[in-house]
């Protein structure tokens, strides 16, 4: 029974190893875009510094910035930026997911492509951050002890930490501190301004019309080149400023990156997408890059070149004597790219260049197919590729195309014959973290307790899952635990004992059986221990779940109490507002009534004044009438007095009158006199009457 179990384990291991060996490499690889200040990168277990522009970024890479430095790397249209004194690890970068771990410092993530929203994930020692829609967020971790702060710049982010999950919208921030989580308004600093300036370069790129957003490095093409339409190859791009005699894959360096092998790193700021996707052609006497028609997600390649040379091909270099050389040239759309690493047939089919509009373009231009002609060949001494993981392209020989026709074609690029030993990247990182932590704490004059805490965090935080919602980390095939090393040592010792001469076969068999029984007992003990650990872990998980449930209940109660208090405040505010409105209405009504009374009083006073004026006018009219009556009476009395006087005068005249014979001529003589005396009096009366009427009219 035990032998069958051992056979099953061995078979499973073989199947696992075979599946890993046959698995395709990731088709999605990132790119270091910008480095300011001292920035280091962990590649193949070794630290790389200096000029890291266009360096490929893949799984297990670390990017570390010194204080005051900044860095940016991209995966397609997704941009990840680091502030000074920060360390980020790429835990997983493949076709399915981009999982990052920010060990300490500040990082900003911008996702533009909706197809990558569910692929991006950032972990910290306290939280897990994902996006629900295209947007951007900034994460600060370990700036304060045991604290992660997430500021959402755009879109909506999901923050998981302290047993809770929050949806944080743009303009808000979430702070995870130990077992507590808080929300507040987002804050900005100088790093956000630098990020905003970098984001403005990506607004409305012209290159997005010709290449998909998944193609890493497309954002720099508009600034350094132009697009033209070619009848044979479709849309092609050419760089604006290149030196005379320039050719692709001639200004840069070769670096060894697992699992692809020799990978090209160009020195030009635009030199990423044109050297890892598409093909190069000569159009109108200048080199042009043609991306072709991309079907699905574009597949990254370490370098789309063909190799020539070897030990049987020598070239004259600057030293003067011929030496065995290795040369390479950019592939054209008619050349087939054969990867030197193991891939499946479907993966290799995705590497074929496709015409954008004409599927039969190759048959149409058969006369253009070259017969051994290779443009842009660059050659270097063969020995430089033997023992180094990084080869700077210098002391090159430019070989004419006609001289390369007889050069032997190399099926695969040169391989490393004696590569330097690779160090475990976790050990390298732990040492670097300790060193970096000591430098940071010494510069900030922190205490020793903080140093020990940061050093322990640098060693342990990578191996322990921090959230129950966090997916499990993939095991690295390079990692060998101490127990595994002890098992391998024990096996070696047993093999030595098994091969010791002078020991009877039966004794060896009994000893092997005892050892096998001991191993089985040890396995059972380990299994029981693991079972006990699982039970304890389950108990802790249940306890954590109960605590989380209790915290949720308490939080719900607090929220309900807050809602009730808020409702009470709102009701009180409404009541106060109603009271103020009622008081205002009463005051307005009182003012209106008072104004109405005052208006009525003014009307009464006005009526009284008008009545008084009428009475005064009536009195004056009566006075004038009395005056007129008095004048009339006075005139009548004067006239009566005059008549009396006249009658008296007549009477006296009669008494003194002469005899009748003399009376007639006297009467005849007196009548004209009386008539003359009466006419002035009548005229005077008429004048007085006219004067009286005139006065009455004037009044």
C-alpha positions, 0 to 999 in steps of 0.5 A: 500500500505504501509503495502505491502511495509513493508511486502516486506521489512520484507520478503526480510530481512528474505530471506537475513538472511536465505541465510547468515545463510545457506551460507557455510563458506570459504574453503580457510583460511590463516596462520600466518607463521613468526613473528619477534618482536612485532606483534599483530592480531585482531581476533573476536574483540580482539587483540592477541599477543605473539606466533601467528605462525599457527594462522588462517587468515580469513576475518576481521583480522588485522595484525599490526607490531611494528617498527623493527618487521616483519611478514608473512602470507600465503594463499596457495602458496601466501605469504604476508609479512609486514615490521615494523610499518605497518598495513594490513587488510584482507577485504575479504578471501573466495573461490572467492577473497583475498582482502587486505587493507594496511592502512599504512606501507610496504607490499610485495605480492608474487603470484606463482599459476596462478589460484590465479592471478585474486583473489589477490587485494591490496588496499591503501588509494591512489591506487589499485594493482592487478597482470596480471601474477604470480609475486611479488610486494612491496607497501609502503603507507603513508611513505610519506604524501598521497603517495603510491609507488608500486615496481614490483619485478617480473611479471606485475602489474596493478596500478590504482590511480589518475584516471589512470591505468598503467601496471608496468613491473618487475624492474619498480615502480609506485608512486601515489601522490595525483592526480598525478602518476609517473613511475621510476626504482624500488628500493630495501632495507633490507626488499626486501633482507629478502623477497628474503631469504624467497622466496628461501625456496619455490623453487622446493618443494617436497611436491608439488608433493603430495599436491596441491599449494592451500593447505596452509602450504605445504611449511614447510613439506619438512624441517621437515619430509619425504614422504613414499609410503604406500600400504594402504593409498598411499603417507604419510608424517611423522615428523622426530623429535617428542618426545616419546609418541607424538600424533597429536593435543596434542601440541598446543591450542584451540582458538574460531574462528567464524564461525567455533568454536573451532580451533586447533593452533599447536606449531610445525612450520610444524603444519598447513596443517597436522591439517587442511587437510587430516587424521592421521594414525599409520603406522609402529608404528609411526604417519603419515599424509595422505593427500589423493586425493584432488578433486578440491580446498582443503577445510579447516577445523578447526580441523579434530578430533573426540570428546568424554566425557562430564559430564558423563565421568570422568578422573583422572588428575594430581590433583588426583581426577576424574573430568568431561573430554573432549577428542579428537582424530585424525580422520583416513581415515575411520572416517567421519568428521561431522562439528559443523558449518552449511554447505551444502551437497556439502560442506560436501562431499568435506570434505571426505577423498579420496584414491589416486589410489584405489576407493574401498580401504575401501572394500579391507581392511575391516578387518582393520576397528576398533571396537571403537578403537581410537588412540591418545586420549587427555583429559582435564577438561571439565570446561576449555572449558566453559568460555574461547575463548582460551584453552592451552593444558596443564594438559592433560591426555593420555587415553589408546585406550581400555579405550575410547571404552566405552566413550560417543561420542560427536556429536559436540565439547563443546560450550561456555556457557558464552563467554566474550562480543565481541567488535566492531572490527572497534572501536577496530581498531580505538583505536589501530590506534590512539594509534599506530599513536601517538607512531609512530609520537612521536618516529619520533618527528613529529608535531601535524598536522601529528598526527591528519591527521594519526588519521583521516585517521585511522578512515575514510579510511576504510569506503570510497571507494578511486577509482572508479574502486575499487569494493564495500566493503562487508557490515559486518553483525555485524556493526550497524550504529548510525541511526539504533541504533536510529531506534531501540531505537525509536521502543522500545519507541513506543512499550512501549507507545503501551503497556501503560495502560489506553490509549484507543485503538483508540487513540493508533491506531491514534498515531500509524498511525501518527507515521507511517505517520511520518516514511513514510515522514521521509523515503521519505525525506531520499530517496530524500536526498539520491537521491540528494546525488546520483545526487551530486555523479553523478555530481562529477563522471562526473566532475571527468570523465571530469577531467580524460579525460582532464588529459588523453588528456593532457597526450597524448599531452605531450606524443605526444610532447615527441615523436616529440621531441624524433623524432627530437633528433633522426633525429638530431643525425642521421644527425650529425652521417651522417655528421661525417661519411661523414667527416670520409670518406673524411678524409680517401679518402684524406689520401688514395690519399696522401698515393698514391701520396707518393707511386708514388713519392717513385716509381719515386725516385726509378726509378730515382735512378735506372736510375742514377745507370745505367748511372753510370754503363754505364759511368764506362763501357765506361771508362773501354772501353776507358782504354782498348782502350788506353792500346791497343793503347799504346801496338800497339805504343810500338810494332810499335816503337819496329819494327821501332827500329828493322828495323833501327837496321837491316838497320844499320846492312846491312850498316855495313854488310861484303862481300857476301862471308862472308854474308852467314855464318853471316846470317846463324849465325844471324837468330837463334839469331834473332829467339831467340830475337823474341820469348821472345817478343812474349811471353811478348805480349801474357802475356800482352794480357792475363792480359788485358783480365783478367782485363776486366773480373774483371771489 
